[in-house]
């Protein structure tokens, strides 16, 4: 999509037809068409065109009468696109020239002035930034809904604890609330990144023209303000060629996908019979076409599986960008499909994962039973020795030897500790004792949880405030 585009009326004439003796080949049109995927930009194209019309009036390049005619035509085109009655023609290569063609059909000569002092290069860049401002903010809002669900489930966990894992091996017990909030903090960073990306892309390219601006007396700053942009471009070459904001958005979305994938991986494990830590609500699970007993965690699996697609979209965009000279190149048309796909897939995933977690049933007895295994107290025993003056490395070796004996002959670890270290040390080993001993700030025990909950709520409130301010 650039300023070498499409028909300016229903006859099939192109915007560049004066330069060429004949029309474009069918193969060229088939290969370069972007209308099938860029139609979703129509609200932004209409908004940009309305602001451009007002700017042309201020520059005395359109009369009030002409502007009224074009504005009425834009309103009609918007209504047709919204209700599905807009009729595309074969020569409509993209949504931008389809809109201009239809406006010209309705408004006549006044409509033919719509493209004055504008190129599709700055037009497309403007539309895409407007779209990103809205859609990335929408993803951020969905993520905060998931963060709230994690908070609600953490509030309701009521002292439930489970094993924390390293290397997928049981390590130390942690409160379920602590574990859920760990994902919430990661999602908070995702929201922060998305909002920061929106802040950086909030710059209007409209008025940069094809690459060098225009000789006509337009005022890009006033048009930027009209469209609600926080700033206006400083360099026309950069304005039409910059797709940093798309790369940033795709990175942000890929990392969201990675965080959802980690959640998905855990829920695949947690809802298996082997773990049995949670049960999925019927509405958020699927069955098997052959195995009647099955209840499958498809949402969790797809959250995990689709992340490769998100990473691929980012890789495709970066690979396309890395070899482009200034300014506009048609390669940049390839920025939209990865972006649209990632936004759509992340939105679907966040909604589904939010519902899955909100409706799932935890199984506290299975969690506690797994977390109360005696070996989970090994570090606490070592730290008990440290408090008594034993160097940690020596304490580690002493407890390691006791664990080895426990695992080799089946003798209770608590009994071995009592025999070797005394009754006081043996009290460290017992149901629930391990999680109660997680007392350090930010740690996984009950003493630290209230402060974390306060900080988490404050973080959510701050993110909501940023989103509403945008």
PEKA-V64104 format. One record per pair of residues at least 6 apart in sequence whose ideal C-beta (glycine too) atoms are under 6 Angstrom apart, sorted by sequence separation. I is the first residue (numbers start at 1). J is the second residue. If there is no record, write none. Layout:
BEGIN
i=I j=J
i=I j=J
END
This chain:
BEGIN
i=7 j=13
i=56 j=62
i=80 j=86
i=92 j=98
i=165 j=171
i=233 j=239
i=269 j=275
i=288 j=294
i=386 j=392
i=438 j=444
i=439 j=445
i=7 j=14
i=8 j=15
i=104 j=111
i=163 j=170
i=164 j=171
i=270 j=277
i=271 j=278
i=287 j=294
i=324 j=331
i=406 j=413
i=438 j=445
i=441 j=448
i=103 j=111
i=104 j=112
i=164 j=172
i=224 j=232
i=270 j=278
i=417 j=425
i=418 j=426
i=439 j=447
i=271 j=280
i=386 j=395
i=417 j=426
i=5 j=15
i=57 j=67
i=88 j=98
i=164 j=174
i=285 j=295
i=286 j=296
i=385 j=395
i=406 j=416
i=435 j=445
i=103 j=114
i=207 j=218
i=221 j=232
i=320 j=331
i=405 j=416
i=4 j=16
i=161 j=173
i=220 j=232
i=286 j=298
i=414 j=426
i=417 j=429
i=207 j=220
i=382 j=395
i=53 j=67
i=100 j=114
i=161 j=175
i=162 j=176
i=320 j=334
i=382 j=396
i=402 j=416
i=284 j=299
i=414 j=429
i=160 j=176
i=413 j=429
i=53 j=70
i=206 j=223
i=382 j=399
i=381 j=399
i=157 j=176
i=157 j=177
i=204 j=224
i=317 j=338
i=378 j=399
i=77 j=99
i=316 j=338
i=154 j=177
i=204 j=227
i=213 j=236
i=50 j=74
i=96 j=120
i=212 j=236
i=49 j=74
i=77 j=102
i=204 j=229
i=208 j=233
i=313 j=338
i=378 j=403
i=77 j=103
i=154 j=180
i=211 j=237
i=271 j=297
i=96 j=123
i=153 j=180
i=154 j=181
i=202 j=229
i=46 j=74
i=202 j=230
i=203 j=231
i=204 j=232
i=205 j=233
i=208 j=236
i=313 j=341
i=375 j=403
i=211 j=240
i=268 j=297
i=313 j=342
i=73 j=103
i=76 j=106
i=150 j=180
i=203 j=233
i=267 j=297
i=208 j=239
i=46 j=78
i=208 j=240
i=268 j=300
i=310 j=342
i=1 j=34
i=73 j=106
i=150 j=183
i=267 j=300
i=73 j=107
i=150 j=184
i=205 j=239
i=264 j=300
i=381 j=417
i=70 j=107
i=147 j=184
i=69 j=107
i=73 j=111
i=42 j=81
i=264 j=303
i=265 j=304
i=306 j=345
i=374 j=413
i=70 j=110
i=147 j=187
i=264 j=304
i=69 j=110
i=70 j=111
i=384 j=425
i=261 j=303
i=260 j=303
i=261 j=304
i=66 j=110
i=70 j=114
i=143 j=187
i=201 j=245
i=384 j=428
i=261 j=307
i=303 j=349
i=143 j=190
i=381 j=428
i=143 j=191
i=380 j=428
i=258 j=307
i=45 j=95
i=257 j=307
i=303 j=353
i=45 j=96
i=62 j=113
i=140 j=191
i=197 j=248
i=377 j=428
i=197 j=249
i=377 j=429
i=42 j=95
i=257 j=310
i=299 j=352
i=41 j=95
i=45 j=99
i=140 j=194
i=380 j=434
i=61 j=116
i=140 j=195
i=197 j=252
i=374 j=429
i=38 j=94
i=39 j=95
i=254 j=310
i=35 j=92
i=38 j=95
i=253 j=310
i=254 j=311
i=299 j=356
i=377 j=434
i=380 j=437
i=136 j=194
i=194 j=252
i=376 j=434
i=35 j=94
i=193 j=252
i=372 j=431
i=33 j=93
i=34 j=94
i=56 j=116
i=254 j=314
i=137 j=198
i=136 j=198
i=250 j=313
i=251 j=314
i=250 j=314
i=133 j=198
i=52 j=118
i=190 j=256
i=250 j=317
i=132 j=201
i=247 j=317
i=284 j=355
i=129 j=201
i=284 j=356
i=186 j=259
i=284 j=359
i=48 j=126
i=243 j=321
i=281 j=359
i=10 j=89
i=12 j=91
i=48 j=127
i=126 j=205
i=125 j=205
i=126 j=206
i=183 j=263
i=280 j=360
i=45 j=127
i=278 j=360
i=279 j=361
i=44 j=127
i=122 j=205
i=7 j=91
i=122 j=206
i=278 j=362
i=6 j=91
i=241 j=326
i=41 j=127
i=44 j=130
i=122 j=208
i=241 j=327
i=277 j=363
i=6 j=93
i=44 j=131
i=122 j=209
i=240 j=327
i=241 j=328
i=276 j=363
i=5 j=93
i=240 j=328
i=121 j=210
i=237 j=326
i=246 j=335
i=253 j=342
i=260 j=349
i=277 j=366
i=41 j=131
i=119 j=209
i=237 j=327
i=256 j=346
i=276 j=366
i=277 j=367
i=6 j=97
i=119 j=210
i=5 j=97
i=243 j=335
i=250 j=342
i=1 j=94
i=246 j=339
i=253 j=346
i=260 j=353
i=7 j=101
i=117 j=214
i=117 j=216
i=117 j=218
i=136 j=249
i=5 j=120
i=125 j=240
i=3 j=119
i=211 j=327
i=3 j=120
i=132 j=249
i=2 j=120
i=3 j=121
i=122 j=240
i=1 j=120
i=2 j=121
i=121 j=240
i=1 j=124
i=59 j=217
i=59 j=218
i=55 j=218
i=55 j=223
i=51 j=223
i=51 j=226
i=51 j=227
i=173 j=371
i=173 j=376
i=146 j=350
i=160 j=364
i=149 j=354
i=162 j=367
i=3 j=210
i=121 j=328
i=139 j=346
i=143 j=350
i=163 j=370
i=135 j=343
i=142 j=350
i=146 j=354
i=149 j=357
i=163 j=371
i=145 j=354
i=149 j=358
i=162 j=371
i=161 j=371
i=173 j=434
i=173 j=435
i=178 j=444
i=175 j=444
i=174 j=444
i=188 j=459
i=195 j=466
i=177 j=449
i=191 j=463
i=161 j=435
i=181 j=456
i=38 j=336
i=34 j=333
i=37 j=337
i=147 j=460
i=2 j=328
i=140 j=467
i=2 j=330
i=1 j=333
END
